[in-house]
Amino acid sequence: MTTSKEVLSLYKQLLGKAAKFTDYNYRTYAHRRIVDAFKANKDLSDESIIKAKYNFGIDNLGMLQRQTTISQMFTFDKLVVERLEKHH
């Protein structure tokens, strides 16, 4: 049985990994996909479907780990939307 605590932990782990993308577009895309997927499945009640979705999330967590590691190997300049300069 997958508990809501485990699902919440997976959600936080996925968002944490997504935040490690160095590229703004990948980072925001991953964040948006994670949030949308969890919102779409928030009302699931069938335990077998919940378990399948949870296992899918665990697999994606591993994929995100690999992709963020690769992303950190090849860094680029920040985009204009990422640059925040303080004006005094």
Summary of the structure (lengths in Angstrom):
residues: 88
radius of gyration: 15.8
end to end distance: 55.3
largest distance: 56.8
contacts: 191
relative contact order: 0.17
helix: 70%
strand: 0%
